[in-house]
Amino acid sequence: MRKSEFESVIEDALEQLPNQFKRALNNVSIAVRWRPTGDELDRAEIGDHGDLFGLYVGVPLTHRGEGYNLVAPDTIYIYQRAHERHCRTKDQLVAQARKTLLHEIGHYLGIEEDRLHELGMG
């Protein structure tokens, strides 16, 4: 799949988010990359041979205080390669990309990993 096609999948997933999630997204960018850098794998505590579907880099909403302002946007990275490696069909890829996006938005909102798994977004 071309990068532009995968980006469209992510854009469609964003458009389909419930309004409460859309309204919560403020000062956060969403970037599609082919694969994570070594630093991103380290940040996610994934070895060089593991696959990372997405990564949130920033300060979750629940950890921001009164002095949190004038900062660069947080970033959600979505990695195309991992999705293509683990999904056999386009429908599977679209479903996984949506799940990944929701998972990373969950981190942005301050939801911990265990709770995301409980919610079926693990």
C-alpha positions as a Markdown table, in Angstrom:
| # | Residue | x | y | z |
|---|---|---|---|---|
| 1 | Met | 0.0 | 0.0 | 0.0 |
| 2 | Arg | 1.3 | 3.4 | -0.8 |
| 3 | Lys | 1.9 | 5.8 | 2.0 |
| 4 | Ser | -0.8 | 8.2 | 0.7 |
| 5 | Glu | -3.3 | 5.3 | 0.9 |
| 6 | Phe | -2.4 | 4.4 | 4.4 |
| 7 | Glu | -2.6 | 8.1 | 5.4 |
| 8 | Ser | -6.1 | 8.1 | 4.0 |
| 9 | Val | -7.0 | 5.1 | 6.2 |
| 10 | Ile | -5.8 | 7.1 | 9.2 |
| 11 | Glu | -7.7 | 10.2 | 8.1 |
| 12 | Asp | -10.9 | 8.2 | 7.7 |
| 13 | Ala | -10.4 | 6.7 | 11.2 |
| 14 | Leu | -10.0 | 10.2 | 12.6 |
| 15 | Glu | -13.2 | 11.4 | 10.8 |
| 16 | Gln | -15.1 | 8.4 | 12.3 |
| 17 | Leu | -14.1 | 9.2 | 15.9 |
| 18 | Pro | -16.9 | 10.1 | 18.2 |
| 19 | Asn | -17.2 | 13.9 | 18.6 |
| 20 | Gln | -16.1 | 13.7 | 22.3 |
| 21 | Phe | -12.7 | 12.4 | 21.1 |
| 22 | Lys | -12.4 | 14.9 | 18.3 |
| 23 | Arg | -13.1 | 17.8 | 20.6 |
| 24 | Ala | -10.4 | 16.5 | 23.1 |
| 25 | Leu | -7.7 | 16.5 | 20.4 |
| 26 | Asn | -5.9 | 19.8 | 20.9 |
| 27 | Asn | -2.3 | 20.6 | 20.1 |
| 28 | Val | -1.6 | 17.1 | 18.9 |
| 29 | Ser | -0.3 | 16.0 | 15.5 |
| 30 | Ile | -0.8 | 12.6 | 13.9 |
| 31 | Ala | 2.1 | 11.4 | 11.7 |
| 32 | Val | 2.4 | 8.3 | 9.6 |
| 33 | Arg | 5.8 | 6.7 | 9.3 |
| 34 | Trp | 7.0 | 3.6 | 7.6 |
| 35 | Arg | 8.6 | 2.3 | 10.8 |
| 36 | Pro | 9.9 | 3.5 | 14.2 |
| 37 | Thr | 13.4 | 4.8 | 14.8 |
| 38 | Gly | 15.6 | 3.1 | 17.3 |
| 39 | Asp | 14.9 | 5.8 | 19.8 |
| 40 | Glu | 11.1 | 5.3 | 19.4 |
| 41 | Leu | 11.5 | 1.5 | 19.9 |
| 42 | Asp | 13.5 | 2.2 | 23.0 |
| 43 | Arg | 10.9 | 4.7 | 24.3 |
| 44 | Ala | 8.2 | 2.0 | 23.8 |
| 45 | Glu | 10.5 | -0.6 | 25.4 |
| 46 | Ile | 10.3 | -2.8 | 22.3 |
| 47 | Gly | 13.4 | -4.6 | 21.0 |
| 48 | Asp | 14.9 | -4.2 | 17.6 |
| 49 | His | 12.9 | -7.2 | 16.3 |
| 50 | Gly | 9.5 | -6.2 | 17.7 |
| 51 | Asp | 6.8 | -4.5 | 15.8 |
| 52 | Leu | 5.3 | -1.2 | 17.1 |
| 53 | Phe | 2.0 | -0.1 | 15.6 |
| 54 | Gly | 1.9 | 3.3 | 17.2 |
| 55 | Leu | 3.5 | 5.6 | 19.7 |
| 56 | Tyr | 2.3 | 8.7 | 21.7 |
| 57 | Val | 4.9 | 11.2 | 22.5 |
| 58 | Gly | 3.9 | 14.1 | 24.8 |
| 59 | Val | 2.4 | 15.0 | 28.1 |
| 60 | Pro | -1.0 | 13.3 | 28.7 |
| 61 | Leu | -3.9 | 15.6 | 29.4 |
| 62 | Thr | -4.2 | 14.2 | 32.9 |
| 63 | His | -0.6 | 15.3 | 33.7 |
| 64 | Arg | -0.8 | 18.9 | 32.6 |
| 65 | Gly | -0.8 | 21.6 | 35.2 |
| 66 | Glu | -1.6 | 25.3 | 35.1 |
| 67 | Gly | 1.8 | 26.2 | 33.7 |
| 68 | Tyr | 1.4 | 23.9 | 30.7 |
| 69 | Asn | 1.4 | 26.3 | 27.7 |
| 70 | Leu | 3.5 | 27.5 | 24.8 |
| 71 | Val | 4.7 | 23.9 | 24.0 |
| 72 | Ala | 5.2 | 22.1 | 20.8 |
| 73 | Pro | 2.4 | 19.8 | 19.8 |
| 74 | Asp | 2.3 | 16.2 | 21.2 |
| 75 | Thr | 2.6 | 13.6 | 18.4 |
| 76 | Ile | 0.9 | 10.3 | 17.7 |
| 77 | Tyr | 3.0 | 8.2 | 15.3 |
| 78 | Ile | 1.3 | 5.4 | 13.4 |
| 79 | Tyr | 3.7 | 2.9 | 11.8 |
| 80 | Gln | 2.6 | 1.5 | 8.4 |
| 81 | Arg | 5.0 | -1.4 | 8.2 |
| 82 | Ala | 3.7 | -3.1 | 11.4 |
| 83 | His | 0.2 | -2.8 | 10.1 |
| 84 | Glu | 1.1 | -4.3 | 6.8 |
| 85 | Arg | 3.1 | -7.1 | 8.4 |
| 86 | His | 0.3 | -8.2 | 10.7 |
| 87 | Cys | -2.8 | -7.7 | 8.5 |
| 88 | Arg | -3.7 | -10.0 | 5.6 |
| 89 | Thr | -6.5 | -8.0 | 4.1 |
| 90 | Lys | -7.3 | -4.3 | 3.7 |
| 91 | Asp | -10.3 | -4.7 | 6.0 |
| 92 | Gln | -8.0 | -6.1 | 8.7 |
| 93 | Leu | -5.5 | -3.3 | 8.2 |
| 94 | Val | -8.2 | -0.6 | 8.4 |
| 95 | Ala | -9.6 | -2.2 | 11.6 |
| 96 | Gln | -6.1 | -2.4 | 13.2 |
| 97 | Ala | -5.2 | 1.1 | 12.2 |
| 98 | Arg | -8.4 | 2.4 | 13.8 |
| 99 | Lys | -7.6 | 0.4 | 17.0 |
| 100 | Thr | -4.0 | 1.7 | 17.0 |
| 101 | Leu | -5.2 | 5.3 | 16.6 |
| 102 | Leu | -7.7 | 4.9 | 19.4 |
| 103 | His | -5.1 | 3.3 | 21.6 |
| 104 | Glu | -2.7 | 6.2 | 21.1 |
| 105 | Ile | -5.4 | 8.8 | 21.6 |
| 106 | Gly | -6.2 | 6.9 | 24.9 |
| 107 | His | -2.6 | 7.6 | 26.0 |
| 108 | Tyr | -3.0 | 11.2 | 25.0 |
| 109 | Leu | -6.1 | 11.4 | 27.2 |
| 110 | Gly | -4.1 | 9.8 | 30.1 |
| 111 | Ile | -5.5 | 6.3 | 30.0 |
| 112 | Glu | -2.9 | 3.8 | 31.2 |
| 113 | Glu | -1.9 | 0.7 | 29.2 |
| 114 | Asp | -3.7 | -1.8 | 31.5 |
| 115 | Arg | -7.0 | 0.1 | 31.2 |
| 116 | Leu | -6.7 | 0.3 | 27.4 |
| 117 | His | -6.4 | -3.5 | 27.3 |
| 118 | Glu | -9.5 | -3.7 | 29.6 |
| 119 | Leu | -11.4 | -1.5 | 27.1 |
| 120 | Gly | -10.4 | -3.7 | 24.2 |
| 121 | Met | -8.0 | -1.1 | 22.8 |
| 122 | Gly | -4.8 | -3.0 | 23.8 |
